Amino acid sequence: MEKPVIISIRGVQTLEEGQEDVMELVTQGILRQEDGELSLTYLESELTGLEGTTTTFHITPERITLHREGTLNSEMIFQEGQKHFSLYETPYGGLMLGVNTHRAKADFGEDGGNLSIRYALEVDSQPIGENAFEIRVTEPQLVPPAPGQ
């Protein structure tokens, strides 16, 4: 199964100093289901600062994996109660990320679903803050033609 979807993302990054950075984005993407795994793919935009990058969430009952490819390359594994390390490659060099996941929940059905991820992030073993994503996936709504058309 593969179908176009609308993806609504709300991300909150709380830095060590307590400062919050909120990002909200609505974009088009593709929801795929094959071999018991769901994947959700979309193109990043200038708004996220990751223009030229394709983001894919791979969702299984055990974990959620975020894979980015393009202008930057990274893979982040979200598994509740677990800490995973990965390389975050940018045009300026690579960083070692530590991702300590507090929450990784996915609830999907025929018409879309929700992802909820909350995690602490480290760069080169230094804590930099707490992050949270709330992602809602829905089918595109058809707009009826205006009267007289």
MDTraj code that builds the backbone (N, CA, C; nanometers):
import mdtraj as md
import numpy as np

residues = "MET GLU LYS PRO VAL ILE ILE SER ILE ARG GLY VAL GLN THR LEU GLU GLU GLY GLN GLU ASP VAL MET GLU LEU VAL THR GLN GLY ILE LEU ARG GLN GLU ASP GLY GLU LEU SER LEU THR TYR LEU GLU SER GLU LEU THR GLY LEU GLU GLY THR THR THR THR PHE HIS ILE THR PRO GLU ARG ILE THR LEU HIS ARG GLU GLY THR LEU ASN SER GLU MET ILE PHE GLN GLU GLY GLN LYS HIS PHE SER LEU TYR GLU THR PRO TYR GLY GLY LEU MET LEU GLY VAL ASN THR HIS ARG ALA LYS ALA ASP PHE GLY GLU ASP GLY GLY ASN LEU SER ILE ARG TYR ALA LEU GLU VAL ASP SER GLN PRO ILE GLY GLU ASN ALA PHE GLU ILE ARG VAL THR GLU PRO GLN LEU VAL PRO PRO ALA PRO GLY GLN".split()
xyz = np.array([
    [0.0841, -0.1178, 0.0000],
    [0.0000, 0.0000, 0.0000],
    [0.0879, 0.1231, 0.0000],
    [0.0531, 0.2194, -0.0826],
    [0.1224, 0.3481, -0.0879],
    [0.0190, 0.4539, -0.1213],
    [0.0189, 0.5629, -0.0428],
    [-0.0777, 0.6680, -0.0736],
    [-0.0260, 0.8042, -0.0299],
    [-0.0734, 0.9089, -0.1004],
    [-0.0353, 1.0448, -0.0613],
    [-0.1081, 1.0845, 0.0672],
    [-0.0390, 1.1613, 0.1511],
    [-0.0969, 1.2061, 0.2775],
    [-0.0547, 1.3503, 0.3066],
    [-0.1247, 1.4095, 0.4016],
    [-0.0878, 1.5404, 0.4555],
    [-0.0247, 1.5159, 0.5928],
    [0.0921, 1.5744, 0.6142],
    [0.1670, 1.5537, 0.7376],
    [0.1735, 1.6858, 0.8133],
    [0.1219, 1.6864, 0.9354],
    [0.1278, 1.8047, 1.0229],
    [0.2273, 1.7742, 1.1344],
    [0.3327, 1.8550, 1.1424],
    [0.4402, 1.8313, 1.2385],
    [0.4500, 1.9497, 1.3334],
    [0.4586, 1.9182, 1.4619],
    [0.4877, 2.0207, 1.5626],
    [0.6075, 1.9715, 1.6415],
    [0.7161, 2.0444, 1.6319],
    [0.8376, 2.0081, 1.7029],
    [0.8718, 2.1134, 1.8056],
    [0.9115, 2.0689, 1.9238],
    [0.9524, 2.1604, 2.0304],
    [1.0901, 2.1164, 2.0777],
    [1.1845, 2.2111, 2.0739],
    [1.3183, 2.1853, 2.1257],
    [1.3374, 2.2739, 2.2476],
    [1.3670, 2.2124, 2.3623],
    [1.3937, 2.2862, 2.4847],
    [1.5431, 2.2744, 2.5125],
    [1.6127, 2.3866, 2.5048],
    [1.7568, 2.3873, 2.5242],
    [1.7907, 2.3772, 2.6724],
    [1.9146, 2.3454, 2.7020],
    [1.9604, 2.3300, 2.8404],
    [1.9305, 2.4550, 2.9235],
    [1.9328, 2.5720, 2.8613],
    [1.9061, 2.6980, 2.9332],
    [1.7570, 2.7196, 2.9580],
    [1.6719, 2.6293, 2.9101],
    [1.5279, 2.6418, 2.9285],
    [1.4569, 2.7123, 2.8147],
    [1.5305, 2.7617, 2.7187],
    [1.4738, 2.8326, 2.6037],
    [1.4059, 2.7328, 2.5101],
    [1.2823, 2.7654, 2.4643],
    [1.2061, 2.6771, 2.3751],
    [1.2045, 2.7296, 2.2331],
    [1.2210, 2.6382, 2.1386],
    [1.2103, 2.6699, 1.9966],
    [1.1016, 2.5792, 1.9396],
    [0.9947, 2.6405, 1.8870],
    [0.8809, 2.5648, 1.8346],
    [0.8787, 2.5764, 1.6827],
    [0.8595, 2.4639, 1.6158],
    [0.8512, 2.4610, 1.4714],
    [0.7235, 2.3861, 1.4333],
    [0.6447, 2.4461, 1.3451],
    [0.5245, 2.3794, 1.2955],
    [0.5294, 2.3790, 1.1441],
    [0.4913, 2.2655, 1.0866],
    [0.5002, 2.2478, 0.9430],
    [0.3860, 2.1589, 0.8965],
    [0.3257, 2.1950, 0.7844],
    [0.2273, 2.1082, 0.7185],
    [0.2799, 2.0870, 0.5770],
    [0.2920, 1.9604, 0.5381],
    [0.3486, 1.9286, 0.4073],
    [0.2836, 1.8025, 0.3507],
    [0.3102, 1.7768, 0.2249],
    [0.2622, 1.6550, 0.1604],
    [0.3677, 1.5469, 0.1745],
    [0.3221, 1.4234, 0.1788],
    [0.4157, 1.3124, 0.1884],
    [0.3527, 1.1848, 0.1367],
    [0.4237, 1.0759, 0.1581],
    [0.3787, 0.9441, 0.1144],
    [0.3811, 0.8502, 0.2347],
    [0.2701, 0.7781, 0.2543],
    [0.2607, 0.6748, 0.3572],
    [0.2648, 0.5401, 0.2862],
    [0.3580, 0.4539, 0.3284],
    [0.3713, 0.3209, 0.2686],
    [0.3587, 0.2154, 0.3776],
    [0.3018, 0.1016, 0.3400],
    [0.2986, -0.0121, 0.4305],
    [0.3395, -0.1353, 0.3515],
    [0.4438, -0.2005, 0.3997],
    [0.4876, -0.3243, 0.3369],
    [0.5613, -0.4092, 0.4391],
    [0.5347, -0.5380, 0.4360],
    [0.5987, -0.6352, 0.5251],
    [0.5876, -0.5976, 0.6726],
    [0.4708, -0.5480, 0.7146],
    [0.4485, -0.5152, 0.8551],
    [0.5157, -0.3875, 0.9022],
    [0.5779, -0.3126, 0.8106],
    [0.6420, -0.1873, 0.8475],
    [0.5745, -0.0713, 0.7756],
    [0.5535, 0.0360, 0.8488],
    [0.5035, 0.1596, 0.7897],
    [0.6199, 0.2528, 0.7656],
    [0.6124, 0.3305, 0.6598],
    [0.7094, 0.4378, 0.6410],
    [0.6350, 0.5626, 0.5976],
    [0.6886, 0.6748, 0.6407],
    [0.6306, 0.8058, 0.6129],
    [0.7436, 0.8921, 0.5580],
    [0.7288, 0.9412, 0.4343],
    [0.8358, 1.0139, 0.3670],
    [0.7874, 1.1511, 0.3221],
    [0.8727, 1.2518, 0.3405],
    [0.8425, 1.3858, 0.2912],
    [0.9710, 1.4609, 0.2628],
    [0.9599, 1.5670, 0.1839],
    [1.0734, 1.6524, 0.1519],
    [1.0790, 1.7672, 0.2513],
    [1.1970, 1.7924, 0.3051],
    [1.2164, 1.9060, 0.3943],
    [1.2120, 2.0347, 0.3114],
    [1.1874, 2.1460, 0.3786],
    [1.1759, 2.2736, 0.3086],
    [1.2729, 2.3750, 0.3686],
    [1.2751, 2.4902, 0.3088],
    [1.3570, 2.6005, 0.3595],
    [1.3158, 2.6362, 0.5029],
    [1.1867, 2.6207, 0.5330],
    [1.1341, 2.6521, 0.6659],
    [1.2047, 2.5728, 0.7757],
    [1.2377, 2.4462, 0.7490],
    [1.3023, 2.3621, 0.8500],
    [1.4541, 2.3785, 0.8496],
    [1.5062, 2.4474, 0.7484],
    [1.6504, 2.4631, 0.7371],
    [1.7186, 2.3412, 0.6773],
    [1.6403, 2.2466, 0.6285],
    [1.6950, 2.1224, 0.5742],
    [1.6573, 2.1041, 0.4276],
    [1.6390, 2.2136, 0.3555],
    [1.6000, 2.2071, 0.2151],
    [1.6975, 2.1165, 0.1392],
    [1.6442, 2.0316, 0.0514],
    [1.7268, 1.9383, -0.0238],
    [1.7453, 1.8050, 0.0469],
    [1.6707, 1.7843, 0.1550],
    [1.6803, 1.6606, 0.2322],
    [1.5461, 1.5886, 0.2307],
    [1.5502, 1.4576, 0.2143],
    [1.4311, 1.3733, 0.2233],
    [1.4308, 1.3070, 0.3602],
    [1.3185, 1.3184, 0.4313],
    [1.3045, 1.2581, 0.5642],
    [1.2072, 1.1414, 0.5553],
    [1.2463, 1.0285, 0.6150],
    [1.1607, 0.9104, 0.6201],
    [1.1584, 0.8566, 0.7623],
    [1.0380, 0.8354, 0.8146],
    [1.0196, 0.7657, 0.9415],
    [0.9852, 0.6212, 0.9084],
    [1.0607, 0.5260, 0.9633],
    [1.0290, 0.3839, 0.9522],
    [0.9689, 0.3433, 1.0868],
    [0.8489, 0.2882, 1.0829],
    [0.7737, 0.2611, 1.2059],
    [0.7481, 0.1111, 1.2181],
    [0.8000, 0.0520, 1.3246],
    [0.7732, -0.0878, 1.3566],
    [0.7212, -0.0925, 1.5001],
    [0.6664, -0.2048, 1.5436],
    [0.6186, -0.2118, 1.6825],
    [0.7303, -0.1905, 1.7857],
    [0.8549, -0.2219, 1.7495],
    [0.9652, -0.2117, 1.8446],
    [1.0266, -0.0732, 1.8526],
    [1.0255, 0.0010, 1.7400],
    [1.0937, 0.1306, 1.7389],
    [1.0528, 0.2146, 1.6189],
    [1.0925, 0.3419, 1.6264],
    [1.0725, 0.4369, 1.5172],
    [1.2112, 0.4859, 1.4771],
    [1.2411, 0.4801, 1.3481],
    [1.3713, 0.5251, 1.2993],
    [1.3499, 0.6433, 1.2056],
    [1.4227, 0.7512, 1.2297],
    [1.4191, 0.8706, 1.1452],
    [1.5431, 0.8674, 1.0575],
    [1.5228, 0.8687, 0.9260],
    [1.6335, 0.8624, 0.8310],
    [1.6279, 0.9867, 0.7430],
    [1.7387, 1.0606, 0.7379],
    [1.7460, 1.1794, 0.6517],
    [1.8585, 1.1600, 0.5506],
    [1.8267, 1.1998, 0.4259],
    [1.9239, 1.1833, 0.3191],
    [1.9173, 1.3030, 0.2259],
    [2.0349, 1.3574, 0.1902],
    [2.0384, 1.4712, 0.0989],
    [2.1437, 1.5701, 0.1436],
    [2.1004, 1.6948, 0.1696],
    [2.1920, 1.7989, 0.2142],
    [2.2655, 1.7555, 0.3405],
    [2.1955, 1.6834, 0.4268],
    [2.2597, 1.6207, 0.5417],
    [2.2096, 1.4785, 0.5506],
    [2.2888, 1.3952, 0.6152],
    [2.2543, 1.2534, 0.6267],
    [2.2591, 1.2141, 0.7736],
    [2.1539, 1.1476, 0.8184],
    [2.1528, 1.1013, 0.9574],
    [2.0502, 0.9912, 0.9743],
    [2.0659, 0.9192, 1.0836],
    [1.9688, 0.8189, 1.1230],
    [1.9570, 0.8276, 1.2746],
    [1.8344, 0.8437, 1.3226],
    [1.8095, 0.8495, 1.4660],
    [1.7106, 0.7393, 1.5003],
    [1.7438, 0.6605, 1.6032],
    [1.6582, 0.5505, 1.6453],
    [1.5894, 0.5879, 1.7753],
    [1.4561, 0.5793, 1.7745],
    [1.3749, 0.6111, 1.8923],
    [1.3134, 0.4824, 1.9447],
    [1.3561, 0.4422, 2.0629],
    [1.3075, 0.3213, 2.1265],
    [1.2950, 0.3531, 2.2753],
    [1.1713, 0.3506, 2.3261],
    [1.1461, 0.3925, 2.4643],
    [1.2410, 0.3260, 2.5635],
    [1.3000, 0.4116, 2.6499],
    [1.3882, 0.3617, 2.7539],
    [1.5266, 0.3229, 2.7056],
    [1.5562, 0.3475, 2.5784],
    [1.6857, 0.3103, 2.5216],
    [1.7616, 0.4342, 2.4759],
    [1.8932, 0.4226, 2.4746],
    [1.9786, 0.5283, 2.4216],
    [2.0541, 0.4713, 2.3021],
    [2.0462, 0.5408, 2.1889],
    [2.1142, 0.4988, 2.0666],
    [2.2070, 0.6109, 2.0200],
    [2.3182, 0.5726, 1.9600],
    [2.4138, 0.6686, 1.9059],
    [2.4138, 0.6591, 1.7545],
    [2.4351, 0.7740, 1.6887],
    [2.4414, 0.7742, 1.5430],
    [2.5245, 0.8928, 1.4959],
    [2.5660, 0.8856, 1.3706],
    [2.6438, 0.9919, 1.3092],
    [2.5494, 1.0864, 1.2361],
    [2.5677, 1.2156, 1.2582],
    [2.4884, 1.3202, 1.1939],
    [2.5843, 1.3924, 1.0999],
    [2.5699, 1.3669, 0.9690],
    [2.6624, 1.4226, 0.8708],
    [2.6048, 1.5486, 0.8072],
    [2.6800, 1.6590, 0.8174],
    [2.6408, 1.7852, 0.7552],
    [2.7463, 1.8222, 0.6512],
    [2.7199, 1.9231, 0.5681],
    [2.8229, 1.9675, 0.4729],
    [2.9493, 2.0185, 0.5434],
    [2.9390, 2.0482, 0.6735],
    [3.0516, 2.1046, 0.7484],
    [3.1257, 2.0002, 0.8313],
    [3.0790, 1.8753, 0.8301],
    [3.1429, 1.7697, 0.9074],
    [3.0400, 1.6874, 0.9820],
    [3.0882, 1.5877, 1.0542],
    [2.9983, 1.4969, 1.1251],
    [2.9995, 1.5190, 1.2748],
    [2.8879, 1.4868, 1.3380],
    [2.8734, 1.4938, 1.4832],
    [2.8191, 1.3604, 1.5324],
    [2.8610, 1.3193, 1.6511],
    [2.8060, 1.1983, 1.7112],
    [2.6881, 1.2385, 1.7979],
    [2.5693, 1.1844, 1.7653],
    [2.4478, 1.2137, 1.8408],
    [2.4160, 1.0995, 1.9361],
    [2.3720, 1.1340, 2.0548],
    [2.3156, 1.0377, 2.1481],
    [2.1681, 1.0704, 2.1645],
    [2.0816, 0.9727, 2.1432],
    [1.9373, 0.9935, 2.1511],
    [1.8828, 0.9028, 2.2615],
    [1.8372, 0.9640, 2.3707],
    [1.7801, 0.8905, 2.4836],
    [1.6282, 0.9106, 2.4779],
    [1.5558, 0.8077, 2.4356],
    [1.4131, 0.8202, 2.4077],
    [1.3282, 0.7983, 2.5327],
    [1.2442, 0.8976, 2.5626],
    [1.1490, 0.8881, 2.6733],
    [1.0148, 0.8327, 2.6253],
    [0.9768, 0.8693, 2.5006],
    [0.8479, 0.8274, 2.4459],
    [0.8626, 0.8076, 2.2956],
    [0.8080, 0.6960, 2.2449],
    [0.8039, 0.6689, 2.1008],
    [0.6777, 0.5879, 2.0751],
    [0.5705, 0.6576, 2.0394],
    [0.4405, 0.5927, 2.0175],
    [0.3916, 0.6204, 1.8759],
    [0.3348, 0.5179, 1.8154],
    [0.2748, 0.5316, 1.6832],
    [0.1389, 0.4647, 1.6852],
    [0.0403, 0.5321, 1.6281],
    [-0.0954, 0.4782, 1.6201],
    [-0.1479, 0.5077, 1.4795],
    [-0.1503, 0.4050, 1.3946],
    [-0.1912, 0.4238, 1.2556],
    [-0.3026, 0.3289, 1.2179],
    [-0.3897, 0.3761, 1.1277],
    [-0.4975, 0.2967, 1.0723],
    [-0.5053, 0.3221, 0.9230],
    [-0.6165, 0.2866, 0.8629],
    [-0.6354, 0.3017, 0.7187],
    [-0.6279, 0.4474, 0.6712],
    [-0.6738, 0.5400, 0.7546],
    [-0.6840, 0.6801, 0.7131],
    [-0.5682, 0.7677, 0.7590],
    [-0.4660, 0.7102, 0.8203],
    [-0.3543, 0.7900, 0.8699],
    [-0.3253, 0.7533, 1.0137],
    [-0.2759, 0.8525, 1.0901],
    [-0.2459, 0.8239, 1.2294],
    [-0.1604, 0.9299, 1.2926],
    [-0.0981, 0.8925, 1.4043],
    [-0.0191, 0.9859, 1.4835],
    [0.1117, 0.9237, 1.5292],
    [0.2139, 1.0080, 1.5372],
    [0.3424, 0.9724, 1.5963],
    [0.3690, 1.0687, 1.7101],
    [0.4204, 1.0184, 1.8196],
    [0.4576, 1.1028, 1.9329],
    [0.5947, 1.0567, 1.9805],
    [0.6921, 1.1472, 1.9734],
    [0.8296, 1.1146, 2.0101],
    [0.8821, 1.2225, 2.1043],
    [0.9421, 1.1791, 2.2154],
    [1.0049, 1.2725, 2.3095],
    [1.1392, 1.2128, 2.3488],
    [1.2454, 1.2952, 2.3406],
    [1.3792, 1.2408, 2.3649],
    [1.4769, 1.3502, 2.4098],
    [1.5825, 1.3068, 2.4797],
    [1.6935, 1.3947, 2.5161],
    [1.8021, 1.3753, 2.4113],
    [1.8669, 1.4848, 2.3752],
    [1.9681, 1.4801, 2.2700],
    [2.1039, 1.5229, 2.3249],
    [2.2063, 1.4474, 2.2865],
    [2.3447, 1.4815, 2.3199],
    [2.4219, 1.4962, 2.1895],
    [2.5171, 1.5880, 2.1888],
    [2.6100, 1.5997, 2.0771],
    [2.7493, 1.5808, 2.1340],
    [2.8207, 1.4832, 2.0823],
    [2.9538, 1.4488, 2.1316],
    [2.9539, 1.4355, 2.2840],
    [2.8559, 1.3629, 2.3364],
    [2.8390, 1.3311, 2.4798],
    [2.8019, 1.4502, 2.5674],
    [2.7678, 1.5648, 2.5084],
    [2.7253, 1.6819, 2.5848],
    [2.5745, 1.7018, 2.5670],
    [2.4972, 1.7029, 2.6784],
    [2.3530, 1.7250, 2.6654],
    [2.3245, 1.8623, 2.6042],
    [2.2321, 1.8654, 2.5081],
    [2.1959, 1.9948, 2.4495],
    [2.0483, 2.0279, 2.4663],
    [1.9675, 1.9323, 2.5130],
    [1.8284, 1.9653, 2.5380],
    [1.7346, 1.8492, 2.5165],
    [1.6063, 1.8824, 2.5337],
    [1.4964, 1.7869, 2.5167],
    [1.4196, 1.8248, 2.3911],
    [1.3804, 1.7245, 2.3144],
    [1.3039, 1.7473, 2.1924],
    [1.1757, 1.6665, 2.1958],
    [1.0728, 1.7172, 2.1273],
    [0.9466, 1.6451, 2.1151],
    [0.8896, 1.6703, 1.9765],
    [0.8357, 1.5645, 1.9157],
    [0.7642, 1.5726, 1.7888],
    [0.6241, 1.5190, 1.8098],
    [0.5261, 1.5895, 1.7592],
    [0.3898, 1.5383, 1.7476],
    [0.3573, 1.5460, 1.5995],
    [0.3298, 1.4336, 1.5391],
    [0.3070, 1.4269, 1.3951],
    [0.1707, 1.3640, 1.3692],
    [0.0901, 1.4336, 1.2900],
    [-0.0424, 1.3836, 1.2532],
    [-0.0441, 1.3608, 1.1025],
    [-0.0925, 1.2443, 1.0616],
    [-0.0960, 1.2073, 0.9204],
    [-0.2414, 1.1861, 0.8811],
    [-0.2863, 1.2579, 0.7792],
    [-0.4246, 1.2459, 0.7329],
    [-0.4271, 1.2328, 0.5810],
    [-0.5381, 1.1825, 0.5303],
    [-0.5564, 1.1771, 0.3862],
    [-0.5899, 1.3167, 0.3357],
    [-0.5453, 1.3502, 0.2136],
    [-0.5813, 1.4812, 0.1571],
    [-0.7323, 1.4929, 0.1439],
    [-0.7835, 1.6096, 0.1732],
    [-0.9280, 1.6343, 0.1611],
    [-0.9572, 1.6914, 0.0228],
    [-1.0539, 1.6342, -0.0435],
    [-1.0945, 1.6876, -0.1731],
    [-1.1819, 1.8101, -0.1508],
    [-1.1513, 1.9150, -0.2222],
    [-1.2303, 2.0371, -0.2108],
    [-1.3375, 2.0348, -0.3198],
    [-1.4651, 2.0415, -0.2794],
    [-1.5712, 2.0396, -0.3823],
    [-1.5633, 2.1656, -0.4679],
    [-1.6029, 2.1548, -0.5935],
    [-1.5980, 2.2737, -0.6798],
    [-1.6974, 2.3790, -0.6292],
    [-1.6631, 2.5037, -0.6559],
    [-1.7501, 2.6140, -0.6164],
    [-1.8795, 2.6058, -0.6956],
    [-1.9880, 2.6537, -0.6360],
    [-2.1167, 2.6502, -0.7093],
    [-2.1032, 2.7179, -0.8455],
    [-2.1632, 2.6555, -0.9459],
    [-2.1630, 2.7124, -1.0808],
    [-2.0438, 2.6675, -1.1631],
    [-1.9564, 2.5816, -1.1057],
    [-1.8387, 2.5369, -1.1844],
    [-1.8569, 2.3956, -1.2314],
])
top = md.Topology()
chain = top.add_chain()
for i, resn in enumerate(residues, 1):
    res = top.add_residue(resn, chain, resSeq=i)
    for name in ("N", "CA", "C"):
        top.add_atom(name, md.element.get_by_symbol(name[0]), res)
traj = md.Trajectory(xyz[None], top)
